[in-house]
């Protein structure tokens, strides 16, 4: 059974995230320099514009790059930087085709340890250490992907009861708690910089 997601804050987009591993990965990829809801609505918007109800890694990887960039650029744009993000999404999909036969869930399907999963996630184009840890925590907390040591591999994002990232958002209340945590971190960082 698919988890009920609350990241896009839009039922159809959240439904796609819950049932499509590729949509979840693409949403995580898009989650930078834009509000979380905008990023995680992106996979649904891409699918709609491609005339389908799910994303297909092989189809996206093979799409004409200029046409795919235009697809993300249409109003409302999928991201603040639609051109560069279109390229990243296609690179990610090509990687999944080359290494996992286009099956995003194969990234985590047979892993035995959290460390192994973290390494696989860090190998994905566009996924650095932090993004990989957040996605690992999301997989563990909301998708039930829990290889041995997954919480430790996810670092602070894996902590039970934490409200640090998208991994912890299960509804409006937890969304507000994550936003408050991020605001507190930004304020502390600014105060440290100004002192």
C-alpha positions in Angstrom: 0.0 0.0 0.0 1.3 3.5 -0.9 2.0 5.9 1.9 -0.1 9.1 2.1 2.2 12.0 1.4 1.7 15.6 2.4 4.7 17.2 0.7 3.1 18.9 -2.3 0.1 19.9 -0.2 -2.0 19.1 -3.2 -3.9 15.7 -3.3 -3.2 14.6 -6.8 0.5 15.5 -6.6 0.8 13.9 -3.2 -0.9 10.8 -4.5 1.7 10.5 -7.3 4.6 10.9 -4.8 3.2 8.1 -2.7 2.7 5.6 -5.5 5.6 6.5 -7.8 9.2 6.0 -6.5 10.5 8.0 -9.5 8.2 10.9 -8.7 9.4 10.9 -5.1 13.1 11.0 -6.3 12.4 13.7 -8.8 10.6 15.8 -6.2 13.6 15.5 -3.9 15.9 16.5 -6.7 13.7 19.6 -7.3 13.7 20.5 -3.6 16.2 23.3 -3.6 15.9 27.1 -3.9 12.1 26.8 -4.1 9.4 26.2 -1.5 9.0 22.5 -0.7 5.4 22.4 -2.0 6.5 23.8 -5.4 9.3 21.2 -5.7 7.1 18.2 -4.8 4.3 19.3 -7.1 6.9 19.3 -9.9 6.7 15.5 -10.7 2.9 15.8 -11.1 3.1 18.8 -13.3 5.7 17.1 -15.5 3.5 14.0 -15.8 0.5 16.1 -16.7 2.4 18.0 -19.4 3.7 14.7 -20.8 0.1 13.5 -21.0 0.6 10.6 -18.5 -0.4 9.7 -14.9 3.2 8.7 -13.9 6.8 9.4 -14.8 8.9 7.1 -16.9 12.7 7.3 -16.5 13.4 6.0 -20.0 10.8 8.3 -21.6 12.2 11.4 -19.8 15.9 10.4 -20.5 15.1 10.1 -24.2 13.1 13.3 -24.4 14.5 16.1 -26.6 16.5 18.3 -24.1 15.2 21.6 -25.5 11.6 20.3 -25.6 11.9 19.0 -22.0 13.3 22.3 -20.8 10.4 24.0 -22.5 8.0 21.6 -20.7 9.4 22.7 -17.3 9.5 26.4 -18.4 5.8 26.6 -19.3 3.7 28.7 -16.9 3.6 27.9 -14.0 7.2 26.9 -14.2 8.1 23.6 -12.5 11.1 25.3 -10.8 12.7 28.7 -10.4 15.5 27.4 -12.7 13.6 25.3 -15.2 16.4 25.0 -17.8 19.1 23.7 -15.4 16.5 21.5 -13.5 15.3 20.0 -16.7 18.8 19.0 -17.5 19.3 17.5 -13.9 16.0 15.6 -14.1 17.1 14.1 -17.5 20.6 13.2 -16.1 18.9 11.5 -13.1 16.6 9.5 -15.3 19.4 8.5 -17.6 21.4 7.3 -14.6 18.4 5.2 -13.4 18.0 3.7 -16.9 21.8 2.9 -17.1 22.1 1.5 -13.5 18.6 0.3 -12.5 16.8 -0.4 -15.8 14.8 2.7 -15.2 13.2 1.4 -12.0 13.7 4.0 -9.3 12.6 1.6 -6.5 15.6 -0.7 -7.4 17.8 2.0 -5.8 16.6 0.7 -2.4 14.9 -2.6 -3.1 17.7 -5.0 -2.1 20.0 -2.9 0.1 21.0 -4.5 3.4 22.3 -1.5 5.3 21.6 2.2 5.7 25.2 3.0 4.7 24.8 1.1 1.4 21.5 2.9 0.7 23.2 6.3 1.5 26.0 5.5 -0.9 23.5 4.6 -3.7 21.6 7.8 -3.1 24.7 9.9 -3.1 25.6 8.4 -6.5 22.4 9.8 -8.0 23.0 12.9 -10.1 22.0 16.0 -8.2 22.1 14.3 -4.8 24.8 15.5 -2.4 25.3 14.2 1.1 22.5 16.2 2.8 19.9 15.5 0.1 20.8 11.8 0.2 20.4 11.7 4.0 17.1 13.6 3.9 15.7 11.2 1.2 17.0 8.2 3.1 15.1 9.5 6.2 12.0 10.0 4.0 12.2 6.4 2.7 12.6 5.1 6.3 10.0 7.2 8.0 7.3 7.3 5.3 7.9 4.5 2.8 8.9 1.8 5.3 12.3 1.3 3.6 14.4 0.4 6.7 17.6 -1.5 6.1 19.8 -2.1 9.2 21.2 1.2 10.5 19.0 3.4 8.3 18.5 6.0 11.1 22.2 6.3 11.8 23.0 6.6 8.1 20.4 9.4 7.8 22.1 11.3 10.6 19.9 13.8 12.4 17.3 13.5 9.7 16.7 9.9 10.8 16.0 10.7 14.5 12.6 9.6 15.7 10.4 12.6 16.6 12.7 15.1 14.7 11.1 17.9 12.7 14.0 18.9 10.5 13.1 18.0 6.9 10.5 16.8 4.4 11.0 13.3 5.9 9.1 14.5 8.9 6.1 16.1 7.2 2.9 14.1 7.6 0.4 16.9 7.7 -0.2 20.6 8.4 1.0 20.5 12.0 4.3 18.8 11.2 4.8 21.1 8.2 4.6 24.0 10.6 7.1 22.4 13.0 9.6 21.8 10.2 9.2 25.4 9.0 9.8 26.6 12.5 12.9 24.5 12.8 14.3 25.8 9.5 13.5 29.4 10.4 15.3 28.9 13.7 18.4 27.4 11.9 18.4 30.4 9.5 18.2 32.9 12.3 21.0 31.2 14.2 23.2 31.1 11.1 22.5 34.8 10.4 23.3 35.7 14.1 26.5 33.7 13.9 27.5 35.4 10.7 26.7 38.9 12.0 28.6 38.5 15.3 
